[in-house]
Amino acid sequence: MADKAEPAAGASGATLTISSKTYSAWSLRGWLLCRLAGLDVVEKPAPNDANNRAELLLLSPSVLVPRLTFDGASVWDTLAIAEFLNEEFPEAGLYPSDRIARAHCRSISGEIHSGFTNLRSALPMNLKVKHERFPVFSGARPDIERIETIWSECLETYGGPFLFGAKPTVADAMYAPVATRFITYAVSVSAPCLAYCRTVTEWAPMADWIAAAKAEPEEMEELEVEF
Ligand SMILES: N[C@@H](CCC(=O)N[C@@H](CS)C(=O)NCC(=O)O)C(=O)O
């Protein structure tokens, strides 16, 4: 039976264009942000063949997903979606209520949005596999160390289990695909950081996304890295 607090799918009129749940880290972030905001969305799969790219270009001028439509607005780029949802649903607490913590949350969310390219290319998100002995490209090490520092500072300052305390925020949505990568590739991180990865993967919306990813048909075998 549907939870009373959850609106019927599509009741809000919002749509979220996303691509693969297995591989698309940005789609995951945008989708988690909608869940954080309490906005029910109808998911629209991004056209993935060349003939349909023009359709995506019309939807999202960057030709990238996620892209949200809601109440006359069309928003693409994940950080813009976070800011938009925070404005539309201020009561949802997407950012911490304390202004100093909020500034911190925005800073680390901006950092993952604009950086960590070595980590992204060395350890692509893949929710269908688990590698126990994956050779981590040395160029990705500084990224991993920086992320451990970011997480450790947050967990110590705000007391966990999420980065800014008891409730997930924009930062947790932004770092969620990093947490899954650390688990997928058995990246060695500190005990508090590993505990944080588990918190993220057990977070109810993440569990829903991971289950949906596992149910996806195998479409992109070239991304199934084997070692
Ligand atoms: N800066 C963008 C990055 C979005 C991005 O790179 N999206 C990827 C998917 S993870 C994409 O749309 N790639 C093209 C495609 O899937 O067709 C954001 O924050 O949303």
The ligand as a Gaussian input file, in Angstrom:
#p B3LYP/6-31G(d) Opt

LIG

0 1
 N       27.856000      19.056000     -14.974000
 C       26.770000      18.165000     -15.328000
 C       27.331000      16.807000     -15.673000
 C       26.264000      15.918000     -16.240000
 C       26.822000      14.721000     -16.993000
 O       28.037000      14.605000     -17.284000
 N       25.921000      13.809000     -17.324000
 C       26.263000      12.621000     -18.091000
 C       25.645000      11.388000     -17.457000
 S       26.369000      10.920000     -15.954000
 C       25.629000      12.709000     -19.463000
 O       24.562000      13.266000     -19.599000
 N       26.300000      12.154000     -20.467000
 C       25.738000      12.122000     -21.785000
 C       24.760000      11.026000     -21.961000
 O       24.551000      10.226000     -21.015000
 O       24.161000      10.946000     -23.022000
 C       25.784000      18.105000     -14.167000
 O       26.136000      18.547000     -13.077000
 O       24.640000      17.686000     -14.330000

